[in-house]
Amino acid sequence: QLQLVESGGGLVQPGGSLRLSCQASGVAFADYLIGWFRQAPGQGREGVSCISSKRDYTMDYADSVKGRFTISRDNAKNTAYLQMSNLKPDDTAVYYCAAIWRPFYGCSLQTQYNLWGQGTQVTVSS
């Protein structure tokens, strides 16, 4: 079973960039769908982006981050990434990496991911 550890969060000014990493330990990372979610204080969890386990690596994004965030994965390194650009104060949240075993499967932000990391804080403020 995969274990997930996020890193790369921090404090950034509006308009800045950050890259989050999700390091997985375990086997068959390539067979897992990977999603990024976030939760702001006092709000529910929001799906941000996901990437499939199909080798074409199709992706999906929340409307709020399209054109600003890019998800990717490096199966050789058991790592997924979320490149965040043009950050806004509304992007402030704890960001979580999630996974579910679904070989050769397209991703969806509505999927019930069952493996979660501990989260990394992203704060966008001047």
N, C-alpha and C positions, 0 to 999 in steps of 0.2 A: 504494500500500500504506500502511496506517495505521501511524503511529508513536505510541506511548503514553507519557505521562509522568505518574506519580503524584505527588501532594503531599498535605499535610495531616496527616501522621503526627506523632507526638511522644510526650511523657510525660504521662500523665494518671492521676489517682487512681482507685481502684476506685469504681464508681458514676458516673464522669464520662462525658463524651461527646466524640466527635471526628467530623469529617466529612472523609472522604478524597475527593479529586478525581482524575479520570483525564482528562487533556487529550489529545485525539487530533489529529494533523495528517495531512492527506491528504484524500481525497475519499470521498464516499458513506458517511459515518459512520453514517447511519441504517440502512444495510444490513448492519451488523455486529452479531452477538451480542456482548454484553459480559459478562464474568465477573470476579468478584473472588475471589482465592485468597490463602491465607496459609501461611507456613511458620515454625514455631517452631524454636528451636535444637534440633538433634538429632532432629527429626521430619520426616516427609514433608509434601509439599504437600497442603493441604486446600482443597477448594472451599467458598466461603463463600456466594456469591450470584451470580445471573445475571439478565439482563434480555433479553427477546427483541427482535428487529428487526421483529416484527409491530407494527402500529400500536396494538394494544391493550396492548402493553408488559407482557406477562405476565412474572412473576418466579418465582424459586425460591430457596430458602434452605436452608442446612444446619440440621439440628435444633438444633445448639448455639447458633445466633444468632437463631432465629425469635423474633419479638416484641421483639427488641432492635436489630436492624440493619434498615435500609431502603435498598434500591438504587433509583436513579432515573437518568434520562438527559435531557439537553437537547440535542437534535440540532442546534438552531440555533447552539449554542455548541460543538459537537463535544466535549461533556464528559459523563462519567458520574460519579456520586457514590455514596458509601457512607456513610450516616449511621449512626453507631454510638453507642448509648446504653447506660446501665447496664453499663459495661465492667467486665470481671473480669480478674484476673491471668492467667487461662488464655487470654485474647484477645491476650496479648503475642506478637507475631510480626512478620515482614516481610510486608506486604500488597502483592499484585501485581494489577494490572489486566491483563486479557487480552481478546483479540478474535478473531473469525473471521468471514469474509464469508459470510453466510447471509441473503439478503434475504427478508423476510416469513416468518420462521422462529421457532418457539418455542425457548426456551433450555433447556439442561440442564447441570448441573454435571459430567456425564460426557462432554460434548463435548470433542473434542481441539482446544482453542484453539491457534492457531498464531502469534499475535502477542502479545508480552509487553512490559510496561514494566519499568523497572529496580527497582521496589519502593520502599516507604516503611515505615520502622520505626514500629511502634506498641508502646509500653511502658506497661503498666498496673501501677502500683506505688504504695504509700503511702510 
